[in-house]
Amino acid sequence: MISCDVVIIGAGPSGSSAAAVLAEKGHKVILIERSRFPRYHVGESLLPFNSKILKRLGLLDKMRKSTFIKKNSVQFVDQEGVMSNPFYFNTRYPDDLAQTWQVERGEFDSMLMQTAKQNGALIMEETEVVSLTEENGEDIGFNCFEPKRKKILKLGPR
């Protein structure tokens, strides 16, 4: 059995962010992802307050230097096709929140997952959780399948 403190299923933005923070705090984290990164995913329009999360993860400067499309405002279109007035972030928020990005999810998700890895999380790509492990009627871990190695792995508490 591979032992750990935390198993996180899914390496999207929330899973990778949680893995990065928990690993940084010294927890033994395993992050399981059924795909191989980078993988295609529909793009994402980040909101200004994502900057606080990116800063916490140590990625804000990297995002500012990235090739992602920078956004300083947003405008909405209703179901009849009528456009709202632009909402300029710098008129409502401080300078550090006045810009955000339109990200390509494959690249963005990979950046977050790499941060988790750099912070000490064990990343298991192309691995699928197939069942829970029980002991004395309690769920204590996971059984995962790695198709490349045709192997079932057991993950649980240390």
N, C-alpha and C positions, 0 to 999 in steps of 0.2 A: 504494500500500500504506500502511495506517495502521501506524505503527511504535510499538513499546512494549517494555517490559522483561518484562512478565508479562501473560498472558491467563488469566483465571479464567472457567471455564464454570459457570454456575449461581450465582444471587444469593441462595440460601438462607442460613441462619445461618453456615455454615462459609465459603462463598464470599465473602459480604459482609464477614465478620470478617477474613479473610485479605486482602482487597482494602483494607480500612481501614488495617490495620497496615502493609502494604507501601507504600501510597501515602503514609502518614504518614512513612515512612522515606525518601521521595524517589524511589521507583521509579515509572516511568510504567506504570500499571496500567489494563487494560481488563477490565471485568466484563461478561460476556455473559449475558443472561437471555432465555429464549424467551417468557416471559409479560410482561404489563404489571402492575406493582405498584400498589396492593395487590392481591393475588390470593388466592383462597380456598385454604387449606391446613388440614389437621386441626390442632387446638390442640396445645399442648406444655406439659408439666409440667416446668419447669426444676428442676434440682438445686441444692442450696446452693452447690456449688463453681463454678457458673456466675457467681456474684457476682464472682469474681476476674477472669474474662474481661470481664464488663460494666464493671468498674472500669478495666481496661486500655484498653477502647474509649472510656472517658469517658461511659458510659451509666448508671452505677449510680445517680446522683442522679435522673436522668430516670425510671428504673425505679421508684425509691422514691416518686416523685410521680405515677406512672401510675395508671390505673384498672384495671390488671390485678389479678386476684385474688391477694392475698398469702397465702402458705402458710408456716406455722410448724411444720408436722408432716406426716407421711405415714402412711398405714395401707394395708396390703395385704390382698387377699382371694384365697384360694387357689381352686383349681378346684372344690372342694366347697362354696365359699361361706363358709368359715370366715375370720373377720377376725383379723388380727394385732393385737397391742397397738400403740397409736400410737407412732411414732418422733418424738419432739420434738427438733427441730434444736438448740434452746438447751441441751439436756442433753449434747450431744456436741460441739458446735462453738462457736467464739467468736462474740460478738455480731454481728460483721460478716458471718457466714455463717449466722446463725440464722433467716434469712427468705429465701424465694424466691417465685416467681410461677407462676401458671397463665396462660400468654399466649395471646392470639388471634394465630395465626401471620401472618395477612395484615398486621396492624398491626406486630407485632414484626419481621417480616422487612423491612418498609418502613423501620422505624427503623434497622435495621442497614445497609441499603443506602444510606440517606441519610447515615449516618456515613461510609461509604466514599466517597461523592460529596464530602462536605465536606472529606475528607482529600485529595482530588485525583484519585480514580479516575474514569475515563471509564466511565459506565454506558450500556450498549446494551441497552435493553429491546426486547421483541418482535423479537429477533434470534436466528437459529438457526445453529449451527455445522453446515455441510454436508459439509466435507471438509478434509483436511490439504493444505498446500502443500508440495511437495517441490522440492528443488534438489540436484542431484548425488546423488540417492538418499537425502537426509536430509530429515526433516520440519523445516520452518523456520517454519511459520505455519499459519493457518487461513483457509478461505473461509467467510464467513458470509452468510446471506440475510436481508435486511430486507423482509418482505412488503409493508409500507406503501409503501416506495419502489420495490418490485420490483427490487431491486438486490443484486448480489453484492459484498461487501466483502472485501478481502484484509487480513489482520492478520499482522504478523510482527515480528521483532526490529529494534531500531534500530541 
